[in-house]
Amino acid sequence: MILKGTIYLTDKEEVVYSAPRNNTKIVSLDEDGILIQDDSILVGTCLLPPVESKISEADGNEQMYDYYYENHLNEPFQQEFMAALIAYLYKGGNLLLFLPAMDNYTKEKLVFFIYKVFGVHIGILYDPNPMNANCYYDERCIPIWLNLMFVVDVLDPYEYLSLYPEDAAFNNQFIMQKLLSQISPPEDTINEKINYVVQLHKKLHKEPDLRPVLFSIKGENLC
């Protein structure tokens, strides 16, 4: 499993205050100042539904609520924030999110859309339904997690390629451009350079520690 840590949600302040801080980060989704803030608590209110969703909720329009919320989570700042959380899970850290109990609708939508967009199911502590209470990950989203971590430089290109599923396509132009920039394939045309990366991806699955030799011009080995 790529993500080795856990992610849970609570509405109980005492759970937050008693959580061990050595390998657990607290993420506050509290907009009402209920939780006493300190330097160890991350503010994660950017993950909450935007004002447009709340207006749609007041109007009884769930379809527009969902539309605005999903778009919100796909915006750059939210993507970067989730990249940081996913990187922490990747390194084996545990996350505890705090959301006040007053808004069950927001809680349900938060859990639903974080799973839909990022493949990360946030477990809800003390929920009697095991499907809600358990934290789990959708492995079909491994390319999404790796792309997010590579973009924010958590992974180098070789670690990224060694983890990227063998049967998954490279369909993100920005990611490919970054790979080409960091690996610098010793080829002439863009198609040859891309093919070099594709072949390197296959080789790294067999030999994760493989690193290409340096080149000068057209294949003259420097080392």
C-alpha positions as CSV (number, residue, x, y, z in Angstrom):
1,M,0.0,0.0,0.0
2,I,1.4,3.4,-1.0
3,L,-0.3,5.3,1.8
4,K,0.9,3.8,5.1
5,G,-0.7,6.3,7.5
6,T,-4.3,6.7,8.6
7,I,-6.8,9.6,8.4
8,Y,-9.7,10.0,10.8
9,L,-12.4,12.6,11.6
10,T,-13.8,13.6,15.0
11,D,-16.1,16.2,16.4
12,K,-14.9,15.6,20.0
13,E,-12.4,18.2,21.4
14,E,-11.2,15.8,24.0
15,V,-10.1,13.3,21.3
16,V,-8.0,16.0,19.7
17,Y,-6.4,17.2,22.9
18,S,-5.5,13.6,24.0
19,A,-4.1,12.5,20.6
20,P,-0.4,11.7,20.6
21,R,1.5,14.3,18.7
22,N,4.7,12.3,17.9
23,N,3.2,10.8,14.7
24,T,-0.2,12.4,14.4
25,K,-1.0,15.8,12.9
26,I,-4.2,17.6,13.8
27,V,-6.1,19.3,10.9
28,S,-8.7,21.8,12.1
29,L,-11.8,22.2,9.9
30,D,-13.3,24.5,12.7
31,E,-14.5,27.8,11.4
32,D,-16.2,28.7,14.7
33,G,-13.2,29.0,17.0
34,I,-14.2,26.0,19.1
35,L,-10.8,24.4,19.1
36,I,-7.9,26.0,21.0
37,Q,-5.3,26.6,18.3
38,D,-1.6,26.0,18.7
39,D,1.4,25.7,16.4
40,S,1.0,21.9,16.0
41,I,-2.5,22.3,14.5
42,L,-2.9,22.7,10.7
43,V,-5.8,24.9,9.5
44,G,-7.6,22.9,6.8
45,T,-10.7,24.9,6.3
46,C,-9.8,25.2,2.6
47,L,-11.2,21.6,2.4
48,L,-14.7,22.7,3.5
49,P,-17.4,23.4,0.8
50,P,-17.2,26.9,-0.7
51,V,-19.7,29.6,-0.1
52,E,-21.4,28.8,-3.4
53,S,-22.1,25.3,-2.1
54,K,-23.6,26.7,1.1
55,I,-25.8,29.0,-0.8
56,S,-27.0,26.0,-2.9
57,E,-27.6,24.1,0.3
58,A,-29.8,26.9,1.5
59,D,-31.7,26.9,-1.8
60,G,-32.2,23.1,-1.6
61,N,-30.1,22.5,-4.7
62,E,-27.9,19.5,-4.0
63,Q,-26.8,19.2,-7.6
64,M,-25.3,22.7,-7.6
65,Y,-23.8,22.1,-4.1
66,D,-22.0,19.1,-5.4
67,Y,-20.9,20.9,-8.6
68,Y,-19.3,23.8,-6.7
69,Y,-17.7,21.6,-4.1
70,E,-16.0,19.2,-6.5
71,N,-14.7,22.1,-8.5
72,H,-13.4,23.7,-5.3
73,L,-11.4,20.6,-4.4
74,N,-9.8,20.6,-7.9
75,E,-8.5,24.1,-7.6
76,P,-4.7,24.6,-7.2
77,F,-4.6,25.6,-3.5
78,Q,-6.8,22.7,-2.4
79,Q,-4.8,20.3,-4.5
80,E,-1.6,21.5,-3.0
81,F,-3.0,21.2,0.5
82,M,-4.2,17.6,-0.2
83,A,-0.8,16.8,-1.7
84,A,0.8,17.7,1.7
85,L,-1.7,15.5,3.6
86,I,-1.2,12.6,1.2
87,A,2.6,13.0,1.5
88,Y,2.3,12.7,5.2
89,L,0.2,9.5,4.9
90,Y,2.8,8.2,2.4
91,K,5.5,8.7,5.0
92,G,3.5,6.7,7.5
93,G,2.1,9.7,9.5
94,N,-1.4,9.7,10.9
95,L,-4.0,12.5,10.5
96,L,-6.8,13.5,12.8
97,L,-9.3,16.0,11.4
98,F,-11.6,18.0,13.7
99,L,-15.0,19.2,12.5
100,P,-17.6,20.5,15.0
101,A,-20.6,18.3,15.4
102,M,-23.1,21.0,14.5
103,D,-23.0,20.3,10.7
104,N,-23.6,16.6,9.8
105,Y,-24.4,17.5,6.2
106,T,-21.0,19.1,5.7
107,K,-19.3,16.1,7.3
108,E,-21.0,13.7,5.0
109,K,-20.2,15.7,1.9
110,L,-16.6,16.2,3.0
111,V,-16.0,12.5,3.4
112,F,-17.8,11.7,0.1
113,F,-15.9,14.2,-2.0
114,I,-12.4,13.7,-0.5
115,Y,-12.9,10.0,-1.5
116,K,-14.4,10.8,-4.9
117,V,-11.7,13.3,-5.9
118,F,-8.6,11.9,-4.1
119,G,-9.5,8.2,-3.3
120,V,-8.9,8.8,0.4
121,H,-11.7,7.7,2.7
122,I,-11.7,9.5,6.0
123,G,-12.7,7.2,8.8
124,I,-15.3,8.8,11.2
125,L,-14.4,7.9,14.8
126,Y,-17.1,6.2,16.8
127,D,-19.5,5.9,13.8
128,P,-21.5,2.7,14.3
129,N,-21.3,1.9,10.6
130,P,-18.0,0.2,9.8
131,M,-18.1,1.6,6.2
132,N,-18.1,5.1,7.7
133,A,-15.8,4.4,10.7
134,N,-12.9,2.8,8.7
135,C,-10.1,4.6,7.0
136,Y,-9.3,3.2,3.6
137,Y,-7.8,4.1,0.2
138,D,-8.8,3.5,-3.4
139,E,-5.6,2.0,-5.0
140,R,-7.0,3.1,-8.5
141,C,-6.0,6.6,-7.4
142,I,-2.3,5.8,-7.0
143,P,-1.4,7.8,-10.1
144,I,-3.3,10.8,-8.6
145,W,-1.4,10.5,-5.3
146,L,1.9,10.2,-7.0
147,N,1.2,13.1,-9.4
148,L,0.3,15.3,-6.4
149,M,3.4,14.4,-4.5
150,F,5.7,14.8,-7.5
151,V,4.3,18.2,-8.3
152,V,5.2,19.5,-4.8
153,D,8.6,17.8,-4.9
154,V,8.0,15.2,-2.3
155,L,9.1,12.5,-4.8
156,D,12.1,12.7,-7.1
157,P,11.5,11.5,-10.7
158,Y,13.0,8.0,-10.1
159,E,11.0,7.3,-7.0
160,Y,7.9,8.6,-8.8
161,L,8.5,6.3,-11.8
162,S,9.4,3.3,-9.7
163,L,6.0,3.6,-7.9
164,Y,3.9,4.6,-10.8
165,P,1.8,1.6,-11.9
166,E,3.2,-0.3,-14.9
167,D,-0.2,-0.5,-16.6
168,A,-1.1,3.2,-16.0
169,A,-0.8,5.7,-18.9
170,F,1.2,8.9,-18.6
171,N,-1.6,11.3,-19.6
172,N,-0.6,14.4,-17.7
173,Q,1.4,16.8,-19.9
174,F,2.7,18.9,-17.0
175,I,4.0,15.7,-15.2
176,M,5.7,14.5,-18.4
177,Q,7.3,17.9,-18.9
178,K,8.6,17.9,-15.4
179,L,10.0,14.4,-15.8
180,L,11.7,15.4,-19.0
181,S,13.2,18.5,-17.3
182,Q,14.5,16.6,-14.3
183,I,15.8,13.4,-16.1
184,S,17.1,15.2,-19.3
185,P,16.9,12.2,-21.7
186,P,19.9,12.1,-24.1
187,E,17.7,12.0,-27.2
188,D,17.0,14.4,-30.1
189,T,13.2,14.6,-30.6
190,I,10.5,15.1,-28.1
191,N,9.0,11.7,-29.0
192,E,12.3,10.0,-28.4
193,K,12.7,11.8,-25.1
194,I,9.2,10.7,-24.0
195,N,9.9,7.1,-25.1
196,Y,13.1,7.2,-23.0
197,V,11.0,8.1,-19.9
198,V,8.5,5.4,-20.7
199,Q,11.3,2.8,-21.0
200,L,13.0,4.0,-17.9
201,H,9.6,3.6,-16.1
202,K,9.6,-0.1,-17.1
203,K,13.2,-0.6,-16.1
204,L,12.7,1.0,-12.7
205,H,9.9,-1.5,-11.9
206,K,12.4,-4.3,-12.3
207,E,15.3,-2.4,-10.7
208,P,14.1,0.4,-8.4
209,D,17.6,1.6,-7.6
210,L,18.6,2.0,-11.2
211,R,19.9,5.4,-12.2
212,P,20.9,6.3,-15.8
213,V,24.5,7.2,-16.5
214,L,25.3,10.8,-17.4
215,F,25.8,11.6,-21.1
216,S,27.6,14.4,-22.9
217,I,26.5,14.4,-26.5
218,K,24.8,11.6,-28.3
219,G,25.5,8.8,-26.0
220,E,29.1,9.5,-25.0
221,N,29.2,8.2,-21.4
222,L,30.6,10.5,-18.8
223,C,30.3,8.0,-16.0
